[in-house]
Amino acid sequence: MNSIEKRAILGVGGIFALRMIGLFMIVPVFSVYGGNYTHATPFLIGLAVGIYGLGQAIFQIPVSLAADKFPRKPIVFWGLVLFALGGILAATATDIYQVIIGRALAGSGAVSAVLMALLADVTREEMRTKAMAAMGLTIASSIMVSFAIGPLMVGMLGMSGLFWLTAGFAVLAMILLLLVPSPLRVLKHNLANKSVKDQLVDVLKIGDLNRLHVGIFALHLTMTAIFVILPHQLNDVMGLTVRQQGMVYLPLLFIGFAIAIPFIIIAEKKRKMRQVFLAAIGLMTVALALLAVGSQLSVIIIFGLLLYFMGFNLLEATIPSWISKRAPVAGKATAMGISSSAQFLGAFVGGALGGILLTQSNLLAWALLAAVMAVALVLILPIAQPPYLTSTTVTIPKNIDLQDWSRQVMAVEGVDELMVMAKEQIAYLKLDKSKLTDSSRQSLSQLSQSPLDI
C-alpha cells in the first residue's frame, strides 16, 4: 500500500471505531440503567437502543445518493455533527423520550456507506479487499471493545457520562477526517448527468448486488441476535459475568481474523472471491448449527464462536470490496448505501428476534439462526465472480489545466474512472484492460508525460 492508502485507512478506520464504540457502549448496560429515566418502560428502553439502527437504515440510501452527486467529505462531516448533537441531547436527558430523540438524531447521521465509498475512491483496485478487510476488523473489534468497556465505564461515568463520551468521540472523528485525502471524482459525461432516480434504478436492477445485500442483512441479523442470546448463555453455562465476557469475545475475534487473512488474500490475488464468499457463509451456517447441538458444552460454544468469527471477518472484508467492483461507476456510494441499509435493518431485526428467542430453548434459538444463514446461502448461490479491473497510479504533470487534463484522460478508451488528488499531485486510473489498445496506452503515456506499465 502507498502512503495515501495507509493514511486513508487510518483516518476512515479511526472514524468507524469512534462511532461504533460510541454507539455500542450502551447496549450491554442500558437495559439495567435505562430504568432510571422518567417514563421508562421495557418497550421504551428497547426502543432507545434500537432506534439508532432504524434511523441508519432509513437515511443511508438518501445520504448515499447525495454522496454520488456531491463531494463525500463534507457529507461525512455533517453526519458526524448530527452524531455529536444526538449524543449531547441524550447526555442531558432526564426522561426516556429525550434519550430516544437523541439516539434517533444520531442515527440520522448515516455516513457508513459514504465512508466506505470514500475509502474505495482513494484505494487502488488491487488494494481494495485489504482496505475493506481492515475496516471489517475495525468495525467488529470496535463492537467487541465497546461490549467489554461499556459495563466498566458506566460504573465510573454513569449513563449521562457515556453519552457525553459519544459526543466527544464524534468531535475526535471530525479531526480524523482531516487525515483522509480529498479526491476529485471524474466521470464520463453521460454518467455524471444521470438523475437520482436513474442512478437508484441502475443499482437496484443488478441481481448480484442484491445478493450481496441479502448476505449483509443475514450477517448482521445473526450477529446482533447472537449478542442478545449469548450473554445469558455464557453466564448459565460458563459462569461468566457481563464484564468477563468481553475477554472471551476479543481473543476469538482476533484469532478468527488471523485465520481468515490467508483466505482474504486468496480471494483477491487468485480471483476466488465467489468461492471464498460462499464458503464463509457455509462456515457460519455450520458454526450456528454447532452452537445449536452443543449449547450446553463450553468447548463447543467457544469453537462454534471461533468458526462464526472467521466467516464474519471474511464477509465483512469481501462484501464492501465486491460492491465497489460491481457497482456502476457513478453509483458506488448508492450501492454502499443500500448495503448499509440492509446491514442496519438486519441488526434491527436481529435485536428484536434475539429478544424473542431469549424465551425459547437454546436449541431452537441457534437452529433458527443457522436456518437464516442457510437460506441466505441458497439465495446467494447464483452469484457470479466480480469484475476485475486494474488500477494504475500516475503523477499529475505540473503547470496544466487540471480539468482539461482530466477530460482528456477520461476520453481515452479503456479508462473507466479517474480519481484526482490535486494536493498529493497524483491520480488513480481504473482501467479495463480488455478495452485498452496500443493507441490508448500511448495516449495515456503522453498525458502522464511518462511511460506506463499497463
C-alpha positions as CSV (number, residue, x, y, z in Angstrom):
1,M,0.0,0.0,0.0
2,N,1.2,3.5,-0.7
3,S,1.2,6.4,1.9
4,I,-2.1,7.8,0.7
5,E,-3.9,4.5,1.1
6,K,-2.4,4.0,4.6
7,R,-3.5,7.5,5.6
8,A,-7.0,6.9,4.3
9,I,-7.3,3.6,6.1
10,L,-6.1,5.2,9.4
11,G,-8.5,8.1,9.1
12,V,-11.6,6.1,7.9
13,G,-10.8,3.3,10.3
14,G,-10.5,5.7,13.2
15,I,-13.8,7.3,12.4
16,F,-15.5,4.0,12.2
17,A,-14.0,2.9,15.5
18,L,-15.1,6.0,17.4
19,R,-18.6,5.9,16.0
20,M,-19.0,2.1,16.7
21,I,-17.7,2.3,20.3
22,G,-19.9,5.3,21.0
23,L,-22.9,3.5,19.7
24,F,-22.4,0.1,21.2
25,M,-21.1,1.0,24.7
26,I,-24.6,1.5,25.9
27,V,-26.0,-1.8,24.6
28,P,-24.9,-4.2,27.4
29,V,-25.9,-1.7,30.2
30,F,-28.9,0.3,29.0
31,S,-31.4,-2.4,29.9
32,V,-30.3,-2.0,33.5
33,Y,-29.6,1.7,33.8
34,G,-32.3,2.9,31.4
35,G,-34.9,2.2,34.1
36,N,-33.6,5.3,36.0
37,Y,-35.1,7.7,33.4
38,T,-38.5,9.2,33.9
39,H,-41.3,7.5,32.0
40,A,-39.1,4.5,31.2
41,T,-40.8,1.2,30.3
42,P,-39.2,-2.0,29.0
43,F,-40.6,-1.2,25.5
44,L,-39.2,2.4,25.5
45,I,-35.8,1.2,26.8
46,G,-35.6,-1.3,23.9
47,L,-36.7,1.5,21.5
48,A,-34.0,3.8,22.8
49,V,-31.4,1.1,22.0
50,G,-32.8,0.1,18.6
51,I,-33.9,3.5,17.2
52,Y,-30.4,4.3,16.1
53,G,-30.2,1.3,13.8
54,L,-33.6,2.1,12.4
55,G,-32.5,5.7,11.7
56,Q,-29.4,4.4,10.0
57,A,-31.5,2.0,7.8
58,I,-33.8,4.8,6.7
59,F,-31.2,7.5,6.0
60,Q,-28.4,5.5,4.4
61,I,-29.8,5.5,0.9
62,P,-30.8,9.2,0.6
63,V,-27.4,10.3,2.1
64,S,-25.6,7.9,-0.2
65,L,-27.4,9.2,-3.3
66,A,-26.3,12.7,-2.3
67,A,-22.7,11.4,-1.9
68,D,-22.7,10.3,-5.6
69,K,-23.7,13.8,-6.7
70,F,-21.7,16.0,-4.3
71,P,-18.2,15.7,-2.6
72,R,-18.2,13.0,0.0
73,K,-16.1,14.5,2.9
74,P,-18.5,17.4,3.7
75,I,-21.4,14.9,3.9
76,V,-19.3,12.8,6.3
77,F,-18.6,15.9,8.4
78,W,-22.3,16.9,8.7
79,G,-23.2,13.3,9.6
80,L,-20.7,13.4,12.4
81,V,-22.2,16.8,13.6
82,L,-25.6,15.1,13.8
83,F,-24.0,12.1,15.7
84,A,-22.4,14.6,18.2
85,L,-25.7,16.6,18.7
86,G,-27.6,13.3,19.3
87,G,-25.1,12.3,21.9
88,I,-25.4,15.7,23.7
89,L,-29.2,15.5,23.6
90,A,-29.1,12.0,25.2
91,A,-26.4,13.1,27.7
92,T,-28.6,15.9,29.0
93,A,-31.8,13.8,29.2
94,T,-33.8,13.2,32.3
95,D,-36.6,11.3,30.7
96,I,-36.6,8.3,28.3
97,Y,-38.2,10.3,25.4
98,Q,-35.3,12.7,25.1
99,V,-32.9,9.7,25.0
100,I,-34.9,8.2,22.2
101,I,-34.9,11.5,20.3
102,G,-31.1,11.9,20.8
103,R,-30.5,8.4,19.6
104,A,-32.7,8.9,16.6
105,L,-30.9,12.2,15.7
106,A,-27.5,10.4,16.0
107,G,-28.9,7.7,13.7
108,S,-29.8,10.2,11.1
109,G,-26.1,10.9,10.5
110,A,-25.9,7.9,8.3
111,V,-22.5,8.1,6.8
112,S,-21.2,4.5,7.0
113,A,-21.7,3.9,3.3
114,V,-20.2,7.3,2.4
115,L,-17.1,6.4,4.4
116,M,-16.8,3.1,2.6
117,A,-17.2,4.8,-0.8
118,L,-14.6,7.4,0.2
119,L,-12.2,4.7,1.1
120,A,-12.9,2.9,-2.2
121,D,-12.2,6.2,-4.0
122,V,-8.7,6.5,-2.6
123,T,-7.6,2.9,-2.8
124,R,-6.5,1.0,-5.9
125,E,-8.4,-2.0,-7.1
126,E,-5.6,-4.4,-6.1
127,M,-5.6,-3.0,-2.5
128,R,-9.4,-2.7,-2.1
129,T,-10.0,-6.0,-0.3
130,K,-7.1,-5.4,2.1
131,A,-8.5,-2.0,2.9
132,M,-12.1,-3.3,3.4
133,A,-10.7,-6.2,5.5
134,A,-9.1,-3.6,7.7
135,M,-12.5,-1.8,8.0
136,G,-14.2,-5.1,8.7
137,L,-11.8,-5.9,11.6
138,T,-12.1,-2.3,12.9
139,I,-15.9,-2.5,12.9
140,A,-16.0,-6.0,14.5
141,S,-13.3,-5.3,17.1
142,S,-14.9,-1.9,18.0
143,I,-18.1,-3.7,18.8
144,M,-16.3,-6.2,20.9
145,V,-14.3,-3.5,22.7
146,S,-17.5,-1.5,23.4
147,F,-19.2,-4.5,24.9
148,A,-16.1,-5.0,27.1
149,I,-15.7,-1.4,28.3
150,G,-19.3,-0.3,28.5
151,P,-20.0,-2.0,31.8
152,L,-16.7,-0.7,33.2
153,M,-17.2,2.9,32.0
154,V,-20.8,3.2,33.2
155,G,-19.7,2.5,36.8
156,M,-17.4,5.5,36.6
157,L,-19.3,7.9,34.4
158,G,-23.0,6.8,34.6
159,M,-25.3,6.8,31.5
160,S,-25.0,10.5,31.1
161,G,-21.2,10.2,31.0
162,L,-21.4,7.5,28.3
163,F,-23.5,9.8,26.1
164,W,-21.1,12.7,26.7
165,L,-18.3,10.3,25.7
166,T,-20.1,9.5,22.5
167,A,-20.3,13.2,21.6
168,G,-16.6,13.6,22.4
169,F,-15.8,10.7,20.1
170,A,-17.8,12.4,17.3
171,V,-15.6,15.5,17.7
172,L,-12.4,13.4,17.5
173,A,-13.8,11.7,14.4
174,M,-14.2,15.1,12.7
175,I,-10.5,15.8,13.4
176,L,-9.5,12.4,12.0
177,L,-11.4,13.3,8.8
178,L,-8.7,15.7,8.1
179,L,-6.3,12.8,7.5
180,V,-8.4,11.4,4.7
181,P,-7.4,12.7,1.2
182,S,-10.0,14.8,-0.7
183,P,-10.3,13.1,-4.1
184,L,-11.9,14.7,-7.1
185,R,-14.0,12.1,-8.9
186,V,-14.1,12.5,-12.7
187,L,-16.9,10.6,-14.5
188,K,-17.8,10.2,-18.1
189,H,-20.3,12.9,-19.1
190,N,-23.2,10.5,-19.6
191,L,-22.7,9.0,-16.1
192,A,-22.3,12.3,-14.2
193,N,-25.6,13.7,-15.5
194,K,-27.8,10.8,-14.6
195,S,-30.9,11.6,-12.4
196,V,-31.1,10.3,-8.9
197,K,-34.0,8.0,-9.9
198,D,-32.0,6.5,-12.8
199,Q,-29.0,6.2,-10.5
200,L,-31.0,4.2,-8.0
201,V,-32.7,2.1,-10.6
202,D,-29.3,1.2,-12.2
203,V,-28.1,-0.1,-8.9
204,L,-31.3,-2.0,-7.8
205,K,-31.6,-3.9,-11.1
206,I,-28.2,-5.6,-10.7
207,G,-29.0,-9.0,-9.3
208,D,-25.6,-9.8,-7.9
209,L,-25.6,-6.6,-5.8
210,N,-29.0,-7.6,-4.4
211,R,-27.5,-11.0,-3.4
212,L,-24.7,-9.2,-1.6
213,H,-27.4,-7.1,0.3
214,V,-29.0,-10.4,1.3
215,G,-25.6,-11.5,2.7
216,I,-25.0,-8.4,4.7
217,F,-28.6,-8.5,6.1
218,A,-28.2,-12.1,7.2
219,L,-24.8,-11.4,8.6
220,H,-25.9,-8.6,10.9
221,L,-29.2,-10.2,11.8
222,T,-27.4,-13.2,13.2
223,M,-24.6,-11.2,14.8
224,T,-27.0,-8.9,16.7
225,A,-29.2,-11.8,17.7
226,I,-26.1,-13.7,18.9
227,F,-25.1,-10.9,21.3
228,V,-28.6,-10.8,22.7
229,I,-28.7,-14.5,23.4
230,L,-25.0,-15.2,24.2
231,P,-24.5,-13.2,27.4
232,H,-27.2,-15.2,29.2
233,Q,-25.8,-18.5,27.8
234,L,-22.2,-17.7,28.8
235,N,-23.4,-16.8,32.3
236,D,-25.5,-20.0,32.6
237,V,-23.0,-22.5,31.1
238,M,-19.6,-20.9,31.8
239,G,-20.5,-18.8,34.8
240,L,-19.1,-15.6,33.2
241,T,-20.4,-12.2,34.2
242,V,-21.1,-9.5,31.6
243,R,-17.7,-7.8,32.5
244,Q,-15.8,-11.1,32.0
245,Q,-17.5,-12.0,28.6
246,G,-15.6,-9.3,26.7
247,M,-12.4,-11.1,27.4
248,V,-13.9,-14.1,25.6
249,Y,-15.1,-12.2,22.5
250,L,-11.8,-10.3,21.9
251,P,-9.4,-13.3,21.6
252,L,-11.8,-15.2,19.5
253,L,-12.3,-12.3,17.2
254,F,-8.6,-11.7,16.6
255,I,-7.8,-15.4,16.2
256,G,-10.7,-15.7,13.7
257,F,-9.4,-12.7,11.8
258,A,-5.8,-14.1,11.7
259,I,-7.1,-17.4,10.3
260,A,-9.2,-15.5,7.8
261,I,-6.4,-13.3,6.4
262,P,-4.9,-16.0,4.0
263,F,-8.3,-16.6,2.6
264,I,-8.9,-12.9,2.1
265,I,-5.6,-12.8,0.1
266,I,-6.6,-15.8,-1.9
267,A,-10.0,-14.2,-2.7
268,E,-8.2,-11.1,-4.2
269,K,-4.9,-12.4,-5.6
270,K,-6.2,-15.7,-7.0
271,R,-9.6,-14.1,-8.1
272,K,-11.5,-16.7,-6.0
273,M,-13.8,-14.2,-4.3
274,R,-17.0,-16.1,-5.1
275,Q,-15.6,-19.4,-3.7
276,V,-14.3,-17.8,-0.5
277,F,-17.5,-15.8,-0.1
278,L,-19.8,-18.8,-0.4
279,A,-17.5,-20.9,1.8
280,A,-17.7,-18.2,4.5
281,I,-21.5,-18.3,4.5
282,G,-21.4,-22.1,4.7
283,L,-18.9,-21.9,7.6
284,M,-21.2,-19.6,9.5
285,T,-24.1,-21.9,8.9
286,V,-22.1,-24.8,10.3
287,A,-21.0,-22.7,13.3
288,L,-24.5,-21.8,14.2
289,A,-25.6,-25.4,13.8
290,L,-22.8,-26.5,16.2
291,L,-24.0,-23.9,18.7
292,A,-27.5,-25.4,18.5
293,V,-26.4,-29.0,19.2
294,G,-23.7,-28.1,21.7
295,S,-25.3,-25.2,23.5
296,Q,-24.6,-26.7,27.0
297,L,-20.9,-27.5,26.3
298,S,-18.3,-24.8,26.9
299,V,-15.8,-26.3,24.3
300,I,-18.5,-26.3,21.6
301,I,-19.6,-22.8,22.4
302,I,-16.0,-21.5,22.1
303,F,-15.3,-23.5,18.9
304,G,-18.6,-22.5,17.3
305,L,-18.0,-18.8,18.0
306,L,-14.4,-19.1,16.5
307,L,-15.9,-20.5,13.3
308,Y,-18.5,-17.8,13.2
309,F,-16.0,-15.0,13.7
310,M,-13.9,-16.5,10.8
311,G,-16.9,-16.3,8.5
312,F,-17.9,-12.9,9.9
313,N,-14.5,-11.4,9.1
314,L,-14.4,-12.9,5.6
315,L,-17.8,-11.4,4.8
316,E,-17.1,-8.1,6.3
317,A,-13.9,-7.9,4.2
318,T,-15.3,-9.1,0.9
319,I,-18.8,-7.6,0.7
320,P,-17.7,-3.9,0.5
321,S,-14.9,-4.7,-1.8
322,W,-17.2,-6.7,-4.1
323,I,-19.8,-3.9,-4.1
324,S,-17.2,-1.4,-5.1
325,K,-16.1,-3.6,-8.0
326,R,-19.6,-4.5,-9.2
327,A,-21.5,-1.2,-8.7
328,P,-21.8,1.3,-11.6
329,V,-19.0,3.8,-11.6
330,A,-21.5,6.7,-10.8
331,G,-23.4,4.7,-8.2
332,K,-20.7,3.4,-5.9
333,A,-22.0,5.3,-2.8
334,T,-25.6,4.5,-3.7
335,A,-24.8,0.8,-3.8
336,M,-22.9,1.1,-0.5
337,G,-25.9,2.9,1.0
338,I,-28.3,0.1,0.1
339,S,-25.9,-2.3,1.6
340,S,-25.6,-0.3,4.8
341,S,-29.4,0.0,5.0
342,A,-29.6,-3.8,4.7
343,Q,-26.9,-4.1,7.4
344,F,-28.7,-1.9,9.9
345,L,-32.1,-3.3,9.1
346,G,-30.6,-6.7,9.7
347,A,-29.3,-5.5,13.1
348,F,-32.7,-4.1,14.0
349,V,-34.5,-7.3,13.1
350,G,-31.8,-9.4,14.8
351,G,-32.1,-7.5,18.0
352,A,-35.9,-7.9,18.0
353,L,-35.6,-11.6,17.1
354,G,-32.9,-12.1,19.7
355,G,-35.3,-10.8,22.4
356,I,-38.0,-13.2,21.3
357,L,-35.5,-16.1,21.2
358,L,-34.5,-15.5,24.8
359,T,-37.7,-17.1,25.9
360,Q,-37.1,-20.2,23.7
361,S,-34.7,-23.2,24.1
362,N,-31.1,-22.7,23.1
363,L,-31.5,-25.5,20.5
364,L,-34.4,-23.7,18.8
365,A,-32.7,-20.2,19.0
366,W,-29.4,-21.3,17.4
367,A,-31.1,-23.6,14.9
368,L,-33.3,-20.7,13.7
369,L,-30.2,-18.5,13.2
370,A,-28.5,-21.4,11.3
371,A,-31.6,-21.6,9.1
372,V,-31.3,-17.8,8.3
373,M,-27.7,-18.3,7.1
374,A,-28.7,-21.4,5.1
375,V,-31.5,-19.6,3.3
376,A,-29.1,-16.7,2.6
377,L,-26.6,-19.2,1.1
378,V,-29.3,-20.7,-1.2
379,L,-30.3,-17.2,-2.4
380,I,-26.7,-16.0,-3.0
381,L,-25.5,-19.2,-4.7
382,P,-26.1,-18.0,-8.3
383,I,-23.8,-15.0,-7.8
384,A,-21.0,-14.6,-10.4
385,Q,-17.4,-13.6,-9.9
386,P,-17.0,-9.8,-9.6
387,P,-15.4,-8.0,-12.5
388,Y,-11.6,-7.5,-12.0
389,L,-10.3,-4.2,-13.3
390,T,-6.8,-2.8,-13.0
391,S,-5.7,0.4,-11.3
392,T,-2.6,2.4,-12.0
393,T,-1.2,5.5,-10.4
394,V,0.1,8.5,-12.4
395,T,1.8,11.7,-11.3
396,I,-0.2,14.7,-12.4
397,P,2.0,16.8,-14.7
398,K,2.9,20.3,-13.4
399,N,1.5,23.5,-14.9
400,I,-1.5,22.1,-16.6
401,D,-5.2,22.8,-16.6
402,L,-6.4,20.1,-14.3
403,Q,-10.0,20.0,-15.6
404,D,-8.9,19.9,-19.3
405,W,-6.3,17.2,-18.5
406,S,-9.0,15.1,-16.6
407,R,-11.3,15.3,-19.6
408,Q,-8.6,14.2,-22.0
409,V,-7.8,11.2,-19.7
410,M,-11.5,10.2,-19.4
411,A,-11.8,10.3,-23.2
412,V,-9.2,7.5,-23.6
413,E,-10.7,4.1,-24.5
414,G,-10.4,1.7,-21.6
415,V,-10.4,4.3,-18.8
416,D,-13.4,3.6,-16.5
417,E,-12.8,6.1,-13.7
418,L,-10.3,8.8,-12.7
419,M,-9.7,9.9,-9.1
420,V,-7.7,13.1,-8.9
421,M,-5.9,14.0,-5.6
422,A,-4.6,17.5,-6.5
423,K,-2.9,18.2,-3.2
424,E,-0.8,15.0,-3.5
425,Q,-0.3,15.6,-7.2
426,I,-1.3,12.0,-8.2
427,A,-4.3,10.4,-9.8
428,Y,-5.7,6.8,-9.8
429,L,-6.9,5.4,-13.1
430,K,-9.3,2.5,-13.1
431,L,-8.7,0.6,-16.3
432,D,-10.5,-2.2,-18.3
433,K,-7.5,-3.9,-19.9
434,S,-9.8,-5.7,-22.4
435,K,-10.7,-2.3,-23.9
436,L,-7.1,-0.8,-23.9
437,T,-5.4,-0.6,-27.3
438,D,-1.9,0.4,-28.3
439,S,-3.2,3.8,-29.2
440,S,-4.9,4.3,-25.9
441,R,-1.8,3.2,-24.0
442,Q,0.2,5.7,-26.0
443,S,-2.3,8.4,-25.2
444,L,-2.2,7.7,-21.5
445,S,1.7,7.8,-21.5
446,Q,1.6,11.1,-23.3
447,L,-0.9,12.6,-20.9
448,S,1.1,11.4,-17.9
449,Q,4.3,12.5,-19.5
450,S,5.9,9.2,-18.6
451,P,5.7,5.6,-19.8
452,L,3.1,3.4,-18.1
453,D,3.4,-0.3,-17.4
454,I,-0.2,-1.3,-18.3
